[in-house]
Structures are given as C-alpha cells and as structure tokens.
C-alpha cells in the first residue's frame, strides 16, 4: 500500500502580485505505510525527482531576481536549537525510503542558479545546512537528502539514488555545474558519485569527509558502542562539535560585552541540559548499521579517488574529535586532480553548525561559484550579504601587514633586522604621556588580534584598520566645492574610480566600506592577476584575506573584465600604477607612478563612463618602511629567493611597457606606527560621454590621461597640506571624541 504526504510552499516567496495567493502542492509517494506522514513543517518532501524539478523551474522563472549588496542571508538567526528541534520532527518513522526534500526557508534562487545537493553525515537527517539555508537558497536550487533513522538502505542503494538525480539534472541542464555538499559520510558518497561520472561537471564541497574513517579516533569504541550505557552514549554527542563554537553562532559582536557573556552562558547551559541529544537522533539500535555502512563508504570512495575529475573543495576542522580531518584534507589534496583545502583550526566535527565563515562565503571566496562551465568574475558575482560585509571587514581590515604571499618567507628571514629597527624606533620615540597612551591603545589592538585567533570569539574579535586609522572621505561637487562625504560621486554607473595606491594597498578596505555604508554601492576592484592563481593555496590554507577580497568583489585586472564591468554599469576601482605603486621604494611616498599608455581611457570613453580621480594619504602615519625591494635584493639568501619566485609571477601588462608593467613584487619590511589617519579626496567628475573622438585620436586620449594623473597629484598635495589642520588626526583624540559623541565614521576632520 502506497502512502503520500503533502506540504505547502509558503506564498511569501512569490514576488508577482498575481501569485501572492497561490499555494503549490507536491505529491510524494512513499512505501511501507498506509498513514500519511509529513517530513517536517519546514520541509517540502520530494520523491518524484523529475516532476518536482519541473515545478521548481516554473516557479524560479517567475520569481527569481538579482541580489543587491548587503542582502539578508539570515546567518546567525538559526542555531543548534533549531537543528535539534527540526531533527526530532523529521526523524519520526514514516516507513518511507531515503528521499530528497527542499527546505522552504531556502526560498527561490536567482536566475540560472545551479543545483546544490546536500548529502548528510551519519545522522542522515539532512538539516545540518540549516544555518546556511537562506543564504544558499538565494543562489542555488537546494535539495537535501533525508535518510530515515531506521532505514537500512545499503551504500550502493544511496549511491544509485544520488546518481539518478545527478544524471537527470545533467540531462536537463548540460552546461550548468552540479554542486554536491557532502558532510562526513556524505563526503564519501559525493566522491563515489564523482568517480563514477567523470563526464559530468561536478563541484564537490566535502566537510570533514569520512574517507579517513579507518584512522578515526573512535575506532576502538566501534565494537562496544551498542553496549554502552545510555548516559555514556549520550555524551558522545559532545565530540561531534566544538561547544563554544556552537554556542557563539547567534552572538553579535556589536552587543555589549556583558550581554555577549550572558548569552554565551545561556547557550552553553542549553547544550548541557538539552533534552535532545545524539541518542535521540541516532538510536543505539541503528548506530551499528550506520557505522558498518560508513566503513563500506570510506573503502569504496578511497579506491576510486584516481577517477575523480570534479572540482573539489575540502573544509577541514582542526579540532575534529571524531576524524583526523586536518590530515585527511592534506592527503586528499595530493590524491585528487583539482582539490582546494581550507582549514578551520578551532572548529569541531560539526563545522556547518558552528560559528565560522558562512558556507556561501567560502564557496565564493575560493572561486567555486559559477553558473556555467567556467567562472565569469563579472556575471557570476554574488554581492556580499550584510553578515559577510561585517565579518569580511573585521578580517581584511585588521592590523595585519600583508601583500603577495610569495615573499612572506622573505619577511620571516628579515625579522631579526626588523627587530633591531624596532629597538632603535623605541629609543628615538619621545616619552610623553600622550605617546604612552597611544602606545597603550596600539598594544590593546595587538592583544585583541591575538584573542581573535583563539576560541574566545564572542568578544572584541578585531580592532580593525578602519577603527585605527579613522578614515575620512571628501568629494568634489559639480560646482567645484569640496564637501565631506561621497556626495560628489555619481550613484549611477558606469563609473571608473581612478586613484593612487598607498603602501601595500591598505587604503582599499576603508574605501570599499565607505561606499557601501554611505551610498550602498558595490565597488569592483581590479586586482593583480597573481592574486587569483592557485600558487596561493600553499600560503593561505585557512580562509584568508585574499579569499575575502574575492568575496568583496575583486576581479583580475584585464581589459575584458573592465569591458564587462562597464557594460553592466558598475563602479570600478582602478589603479594604473598597480603593484609598482603599492610596493614602492623608500622616498617614493605619494609619488604617482603610471605607465605611458592610456590603457583605460578609451575603454571608459566607449561606454561613456564617468571618471573620478582620487588621492589618498596617510601611509606615513600608519607604517614606516624599514627595508624596500632594492635593499632586500642585496641580502644574499633573500635576493635569491625573490629571483626564484619571480620567474613564475603572472604579468599584469606587457613587459615592453617599462617598470610599471613589470614591477618587482616583494613584501617590504615595515614597522607599524601609532596610527594617524587616512584621508581621501575624490575629484570633480570627468565625463567621457560625447567625447567619441578619444576612441580614434590617441593624442586626445593622452591629454585626458595626463589630466586625470594631474588631478590625482593635486588631490594628494591638497590632503597633505590640509591634514595639518585636522584636530583629530591623532588616534587618541579620535578615540576620546568617539567615546563622548559619535560613531567612528562621524568624527570631524578639517574644514575643506
């Protein structure tokens, strides 16, 4: 006797006024029980895959729309409590086989969104993505696999079910990738599917995959798990995740410290006293079967790793008490053809349920999100959500000196020299009360940064760069008047914002934040192509600053990318001086170093783009260069290392165009100073619309090019002069004003 279950899709996901009152109903056929049972009030059960996918596509074509910057991804609104309560609802026996369901809270994705299949761990519930449902549902068609708690479908049966779904999707959309997110046991299942279908374009995201089950720390307990007392069996639930990371998911850093601590204690108490635990989700009667199937899955997937052609992203926890996930990630990286690894050293096995980076941000930051066979940095870009914006600024804007990682070893080799310079710096420093107070705040920043690397992430995570430098923006109106803020920058594109790169490019982060905060404009920065190569993987195995740069919209600097961005009327950030300016030598502070060719001018004129020249100052108030590139080259071992690594560097321009086209990339040795302030001045808009002659006349293009460069130099000179009049140029003065009056970005500056 066949039974059926029905569930409604909430009408709130329909944007058309004509569809506001429509409810969609899907019939799901199950075997083995005559009573209709719903999976969950929050889930839409699916069994007839092809039929349900047709209905989903019809809804998607009507409902989908593009995302705007700072959209709500819902991260932090769901916690382990929601997972446990949902699990208790969904595991009620209904006699049905394994089946797919679509979480209602995922909503409807954007146009041409690829399919994402979630394969759960040994629990089989399929709700471990609950913290990420809303975010993933905006850009993927999400389907999760649910394996009933007492179901004993063998690994081969589950493999056949997933394969059928993958083949159907590939047949209907052969040019789109299919994403498979596999957690623990699901990771083994995903690899087995990829090995059996190398011809299908798959992207695998493996979260602590159980391919390492043979080396698991729990292996000695496997024979006796069924005989453990209930109280000891329930305690095993604690090894599945890091309790502190689980408890801090919904704690916002903007809350006062006292409230953060109170909420943390409350969450930890819930985890300790929760009536729902591992024994309720996976009864002991089932665990032996599950472990037997897990052993078979690990053996099968490991035997076929050589056949996997799919893109693979492995997310590994450093404190996984169930599996040696960190070591396994390293093994998979060397065993698979196209594998990227990101480590989360303070997280436990239940990474998806713990406080960490959102899964969508990880996929975007590692360049894995695409809607066709290849990544298009323009059309595939997903604007940062509000939670990504806040978390990303905390990380990319913190007081860390970074640049191209190929010479991080160089910096390490010069640490002794830097230490000597630091000693000299302290001896020359005037010992006054004001300087000691500044030094205290600087040390506080360092302590907060160190705290951020521990498990205690519920308190001040970072003292970000924007807090230290107190950036202030000025812009120029059409009548030539300079005002504070960005009122002089057009809100409608296409716009090319052209400027001067300060040392290490540290001015980029406050600039992007200001445009999002004040004008809700997403700045697309053109970055050096080397930042997008796979050579960085060995330097940045954790989710790093470079990953966040990609999340925040950075694209490789190429003529085609500039062309695409302007055709979409974007705001583009361009530095003609590029790496040569950002990695300049001693004595070249605020020197605008550009190539002779016009480069971007004629592309901007083709689209009638508005060009905004801007200058920025403040590097000399934040850091002091100790050793530049020329001095590093004179150090025998360091110089040889630079020459060796430079041979593989991707060139941003043709070598025939001089020093700017082929800069010597290095990481200068710098010392932080007690922070001053960053100042930005955006000049008067330069219109290219109606100046079509620039496209054919190189002389006119050259004149406009020189005009833009001259405007930037004038802006820099203006700021260097006027900043002397700023009563809040000093960090201690800004801190005092901020504490008494207003937020940081509203601290006054000089009168323009």
N, C-alpha and C positions, 0 to 999 in steps of 0.2 A: 504494500500500500504506500503510495507516494503522498507526501505531505507538502505543504507550501507555506512560505512565510512572506509577508508583505511589509513594506516600510515606506514612509513618505520622505520625499526630498523637500526640505524646507523651502517655501516660496521666497524667502528673503534673498536667495541667490539670483533671482531673476531681475534683470535691470530694465527690461522692456515693460512699460506700463500695461501693455496688453496681456502680459504673462503673470502679473502680480498675484492673481488668484488661482493660478494653475498649480496643481499638485501632480507629480509624476509617481506612478506606482509600478514596481517591478515584481514580477512573479519569480520566486526562487523554488526550485524543486529539490527536495531532499529525500533520502531513502531511509527506511528503517523505523519510522514513527508515524503515527496517524495524527498526532497533535501538532498544530502549527505552533512553532516557537520562534520568536524573533531573536536575532543575534544580540541586538542592543538597541536602546532608544537612540543612540548616537551613530548607528551604523546602518548602511544600506547593504544588505546581503545580495550577492551575485553568484549565480551558478551557471546560467546560460551566457557564456562569455561574449559570444559574437553578438547576440541580441542586445545585451546591456551596453556594449561598446557603441552600437549604432545609436542608441538613445542618448548616450553621453555626448556623442559628436553633434547630434542635432541641438542639444542644449548649449554646447560650447560655442557653436557658430552664432547663436543668437545672443549669448550673454557675455562673451569674453571682451575684455578691453585692456588697454595698456596700463601699466602701473606708473604711478607718479612718485617722485622722490619722497622719501620719508613716509612710505606707506606703513600701515599697521600689520606686522607679521604675527602678532599675538604671542611672541616669545616672552615667557615669564608669567603668563596668565594660567598656564597649566602646570601641575606639579605631580609628584609621585602619588599624591592622594587621588587625583583624577584617574591615573593609570590603574591603581589598585581597585577603585570602585568600578571602573569600566571593566576590568578583568573579571571581577566577581559577577558582573551582569552577563558577560559574553560567554563565560565557561559553563553556563547551565547546560546540562546534557540535552540535546535535541535529537540524537540518533543520526545526525547528518554527517556527510563526509567532509573532508577539507574543502574549503571554498574561499572565493575572493569576496571582499567587501570594500566599499568606498566610504571612508569617513565623511560624514555630512559636513563637518566643520572645515574640510578642505575647500569647499565651495567650488567655483568654476575657474579654470585657468585662463591664461591669456591665449591669444590665437596661435595655432600651430604648436601648442605645448606638447612635448613628448610624454610618453607613458612612463610612469615610475611604479615598479612592483616592489613591495616590501615583503621580504621573507624573514619571519621572526626567528628568535632563538629557541632554546629548548622548551620554553614555556608554551609556545605555539599560539599565544593569544592574538598577536598581531597588532597590539596597541602601543608598542614601545616608541612609535613615532609621534605619540600624542602631543608632545611638547612642540613638535615641528609641523603638525598637520596644516595649520593655517598658512604658514609661510610656503611650504612645499606645494600646497594646493593652488597657489597663485600662478605657478609656472610649470606644474606637472599635472598630468592626469594620474592621480594616486589610487592605487589598488593595493590592499594588504591581504596577505594570506592568513586565514584562520584555520588552525588545526584543532578540532575538538579535543578536550582534555583526555577522554578515554578512547580516542581514535587510535588504531594501530596500523594505519596505512604505512607500508614499508617505504624506505627511502626511494626505491625505484618508482613507486606509485606517485610520490610527491614530485619527483623529477619529471615524470610524464605529464602531470598537471601543469607545472610551470612551463614546460616545453610547448605544450599545446597553446597556451596563452601567448607565448613569445612568437610562435610561428604565425598565429592569426594576426597579431599586431604587425608583424613584418610584412605579411601579405597585403594588408590594407594600407600601410604607410612605409614602403620600402626605403624611402630616402630619409626617414627620421630615425634617430637613435632610440634604443630602448634602455631605460635605466633600471638596474636591479640593485636594491639596497638590501644586503644580507647581514643580519646580526648573528654572531656566534654560529649556531647550527645553520642559519640561513646563508652565511658566507660560504659554507661548503656546498650547499645546494646551488648557489649562484655560480660558483666556479665550475661545477659539473655541467650546468646548462651551457655555459660559455664554451667549455671544451667540446661539447657535442655539436655545437652550432657556430663554428668559426666564421661562417659566411655571413652571419647576421651582425649588424652594427650594435654592439652592446657596450654599455658603460657600467661597470660594477663598482659599487661602493661597499666595501667589506668592513664591518665594525667588529673589531676583536674576533676575527674568524676562528672557528673551532678546528681549523686544519691542524692545530697544534694539540689536539685532544690527547694524542699518545704521550705527550710530555706534560700533561696537566698536573697541577699541584694536588688535585683531588683524586688522582688515580688510586692511591691506597685506600680511599674511602668507598670507592665504587662497589666492591663486593658486599659491603655491610650497610649501605645506605638504607635498604629496605628494612633492616632490623634495628635501625636507630630509634631511640625513644622519641616521642613527638616533640618534646621540648628541645632536644638537641637537633632534630631535623629542622625545626623552625628557625633555629639560629643560623643555619646555612644560608638563609636569605640575606644575611648581612654581608656575606662575602661577595655577593653579586655586584655591589656598588660601593662607592665611597660615601658614607652617610653625610659627611659635611658638604660634599659637592651636591648631593641630592637635596639637602636642606636649604641651600642658598639659591635655588633656581628663581624663586619669586621675590628675592630681596633686592631692592633697588639701591644703588649707591647714593642716590640723592636724598635718601632718608637720613635723619639724624642718627648718629652712631648708637645712641641709646635704643632707638626704635629698631635698628638693624639687629642689635643683640637680643632684644626681646623676641623678635620674630624668629631669629635663628633658634633660640631655646625652645620656642613653641613648636617649630618644625621638627627638631630633634626629638622632643617628647612624643610627638605623633608617631615618628618612626619607631620609637621604643615601645610604645603602648598600642600600636595599631592592631585592631582585631583581624586584619587581613595580612597574611604572610605567604611565604613560599609554599607552605604545606597546603594552603587553601587553593592555590593556583595549580600546583603540580602535586597531586596526592602521591603518597608513597607507592600506591598500587601501580602507578603509571611510570614512576621515575626509572625503574629498571629497564622498561621497554624503551624509554626515551634515550637513556644512555647507550643502550645497545644499538639503536638507530644512529646515534651520534658517532659512535665508533665506526660504523659502516660508512657513514657520510664522509668522515675525515679520510678514511682509507681510499674511497673512490675518488674524491677530489684531488688528493695528493698524487694519485697515479696518473692523472691527466693534465697536470699543470703545463706540460710542454705543448699541449694542443690549444691553449687559451690565447686567442688573438685580441680579445677585448681590451679596451682601456680599463685599468684597474686603479682604484683609489683605496688605500688601506688606512683606516683610522685605528690607531693602537693606543691603549691606555697603559700608562707606566705603572699603575698600582692595581693591576688586574689580579685578584687573588684566586681566580678560577683557572686562568690560562696564561701561559707565558707569552702574552700578546706582543710585547715590545720586540722580543727576539724573533717571534714568528713573522712580524712585519718585515724585519730585515731579511729573513730567508725568502719571503715571497717577492721582495723587490729584486733579488738576484735570480729568482726562478722564473719570473714572468717577463714577457717581452716589453710590455708597456705598463709599468707599475709606478705609481706615486705614493709616497707614505707621508702621513702626518701623525706625529706623536702628541699625546696629551698626558704629560707625565704625572699629574696629580689626580687623574680620574681613575675610577674603578671599572669593573667589567660592564656595568650598565651605563655606558657612556652616553647613550641617547636620552637617558632620564636624568642626567646630572647637569650641573651648571658648567657649561663650557661654551664654545662657539656654536652658533646655530648651524644645523646641517646644510641649509641652503647657502649660507655664507661660505662654508667650507668648499662646497661644490663650485661656487662662483670664483672663489679666491684661488683655487687650484686649476682654473681654466677648463673645467669639465662640463660646464653648462653650454649646450648647443642645441639647435633645433634642426640641424641638417648634418651631413656627413663631416663637415669641417666647422671649426669655430670661426664665427664672424664677430670681431670685437665690437662692432657697432650695432648690427641688427640683433645679436644675441644678448646684448647688455640688459641686465635687470637692475634698475636703480636701487640704491641701498634703502633698506627699511629704517624705521626710527631706531629700533634696537641695534641694528648693525651700525648705524651712524654713531650712536653713543659709544658703543663698545669699540668701534674702529678708531674713533678719535682718541679714546683713552690709550690705545696701544700705539698708533702711528704718531701720536703727538706727545709721547712721554719723553723724558730727558734721556734719550739714548742717541749716541752718535753712530750713524750707520750710513752706508753707501754701498757701492758694488761689492759683493762679498768676496770677490776673488782675491782681495788683498787683506782680508781680516787677519790672515797669518802674519802679514807684514806688520800690522798694528801690534800684534802679540810680541813679535820679535823686538819691537821698539819700546816695549813697556818700561824697561829699565831707564832708557833715555828720557821717556816722558816723566818717570818718577823723579829724576834729577831736576827736570824743568819745573815740576810742581813744587819741589822744595825751594827752588830759587824764587818762584812766584810767591810763596808764603812769606819768605824773608823780605821781599820788596813790598809786601802789602801793608798799607798804613793801618796800625792797630788803633781803631777808633770804635766807639760804641755802635755807631751806625753800621760799620763794616762787620762787626761781630754779630749784630742782629741779622744782617744779610747772610752771613755765613751759617748761622743757625737755621734759617729757612732753607738754605741750599742743602744742608745735611738732612733736614726733615724730608726734602724731596727724595733724596737717595734712600732713606730708610723706608719711605712709602713704596718706592720702586722695588726694594728687596722684599717687602712684605707681600707685594703682588705676586712674587714667584713662589709663595708658599700656599698652603691650603686656606689660609685666613683671607679669603677673597671677599668677605662680606663688608669689610671696612674700606677705608680710602684705598682704592685699587692703584691709582697712579696719581702723581702730581704732574699732569700733562704739560706739554710745552706751551699750550695756549695760556695756561694759568701762570706759567713762569714769565712769559715774555709780554703778556698783556697787549696783544696786537691791536692796533687801531688803524682803521681804514678811512681814506679820504678819496673823494672823486670829484670830477670836474663837470659842471653843468654845461648846457649848450651855450650860455652867455659867457662862459669862461670863469664863473665863480667856483671856488673850491669849497666843498662842504664836507662835513664829517659823515661817513656812511657811504653807501653804494648807490645813492640816488642818481648819480650821473652815468651809471652803467645801464644800457638798454636791457629791458626784461625780455624782449623778443629777439630770437636769433634770425639768421646766423651771425655769431659774434666771434671774433678772434681776439683773445686777450693775450697780448704780447708783452713779455717783460724780461727783467734781469734776474738771473739765477744767483742767489746768495750761496755762500759756502755750504756744501753738502745738500743744497736744495731745501733747507729747513723751513723756508718761507711758504712752501706749498701747502702745508697742513692747515695753518690758521686761515689761509686764503680760501680754501675749499669750504671750511666750516662757516666762514662769514657769509659766503654766497648762499649756502643752504639755509642758514639761520635767518638772514635778513630778506632774501629775495626768493627763497625756495627754488634756486636754480642749481642744476647739476653741472658742475664743471668737468669736462672730459679732458684730462691732461694727456699730452703726447709725451711719452717717456722713452728712454733709450731702449732699443730692441733687446739688449743684453738682459734686461730685467725679466724677459719673457722666455728665456731659454731654459732647458732642463738642467743646465750645469748648476743652477742654484739649488737643486734638490739636496745635494750633499752638504750645503752650508745651512740651509733652512729646513730642517726636518720637522720642526714644530710649525704650527700655523703662525706665520711671521708677519713682519711689517710689509714685506713685498706682497704677500697674499692680500693684506688689507688694502694696499694700493690698487690692486686689481678690482677688489670689491667696490672701491670708491670711484671707479671709472677710468683708471689709467689704461691707455692703449699704446701699442708700439708706434713710434714716430715714423710714419711713412706717408708719401703723397696720397696713396689710395685711401688710407684711413682718414686723413684730413679732408679729402674729397667727399667721402661718405658722411662724415660728421656734419660738414657744412650743408650737404644736400638734405640732411634731416633738421636743419636749422638749430644746431646745437651751439652751446657756448664752449669754445675750445681754448684750452690754455697751452700756449706755445712759447718755448724758449729757444730762439735761434742760436744762442750761444751754447746751449746744451751742456754736456758734461764738461766742456772746456771751461765754462764759467763756474759751474758748481764745484769743480775741483781745481780752482785756480791756484797760482803760486803766491808766495809772500809778496807783499807790496802791490797786489792787484785787486785789493778790496774795492768794490764798486766801479770796476773797470768793465765797460760793456764790450765784450769780445764776440763779434759776429763774423760770419763768413762774408765774402764779397757778393755772392749770388743772391738774387732777390727771393728765391725759393717760394715762400708762402704768399707773396703779394699778389701774383697773378691768379693763384687758385682762389684767394679771397675775392678778387675782383670778378671772377667768373660767376660767383654766386651772389654778388652784391653785398658781401658781408661787411659788417661794421668792425673796424679795427680799434681796439682800446689799448694804447700803450700804457704801461705802468712801471713804476720804480718801487723798489723795496730796500730798506736799510735796517740795520740792527745786528748784523752778524758780528761786528766788532764789540758789541755789548753782551754777547752770549758766549762766545768761544774765542780762544786765541790759538793760532796755528803755531805749532812747535817745529814740525818738520813737514816741508812740502814735497812735491814729487821729485824735484831735482835733488834735494838732499837725501831722500830715500834711495834714489838710484845710486848714490855714492857709497852706500853701505853694501859691502860685498854680497852677503847672502840675500839680503832683501832685494837688491838690484837684480840679481839673477832670477829670483822668484818672479819679479814683475815682468821681466822679459819673457820668461817661460809661459806665464799665463796669458800675456797679452796677445800671443800668437793666435789664440782661439776666440778672441773677442769679436762679436758681431759689429760690423761697421755701420754706423747710422747714416753716413754720407760717403760719397766717392772720395777716394784718397787724394785725387788731383786737386781738391779744393782747399788744401792747406791745413794749418794747425787745428782749426776748429773742426774740420771734417774728420780728422784722425787724431783725437786727443789721447794723451797718455793717461789712461784710467788708473787711479790709485786712491788709497784712503789716506789722507794726510793725518799726521798725528796732531791732535788738538787737545787743549785743556779747557774745561768749562770755566766760564766766568760767572760771577754773581749776576743774575740776569738783568739786562736793561729792558729795552722794549723794541718790538718790531713795528715799523711804520710803512704803510702802503699808500701810494698816490696813483690813482687811475686818471690818466689824462683825458683831454677832450676827445670825443668820438671822431674818428676819421672814416667818412663814408666812401665806399668804393662803388656804390650803386650809381649808374650813369657815367662811369669813367671806363667805358669799354676799351678805350684806346690803350689802356695799360696792358691788355691782353696781347696786343701786337707790337707795341712800342716798348722795347727794353729800356730805353732812356727814361721814359716817364715812370716805368716801374722802378727803376733805380733811384729816381728822385724821391718817390714815395717811400721807398725802403730807407733811404737816408733820413727822411723826415721823421719816420717812426723811431729810428735809433736815436736821433737828436732829442725827440720828446722824452724818451726814457731817461737819457742822461740829465736833462733838465729837471725831471721829476726827482731823480736821486739827489741832485745838488740842492733842490728845494728842501727835501726832507732832512738832509744832513744839517742844513742851516737852521730850520725851524725846530728840530727836536731839542735844541739847546734851550728853547723857551718852555718846554714841557715840564710842569711842576711834578708830574707823576712818571717821569722817565725811570725813576728808580723803583725797584721791585718792592722795597719795604714801604714806600709811600703809597704804592698802589694797594698793597695788602691792607694797610690801615684804612684807606678810603673805602675799599670794598667791604670791609667788616662793618663800617659805620653807615654806608649809604646805599650801595647798589651792586648788582652783579658785575662780574669782571669786565664784560664787553661794554659796559656803560661808564667805565672810569674815564674822566675827562682827559683831554690832551691839550696841546697848544691851540690857539685860535688861528685858523687858516687865513 
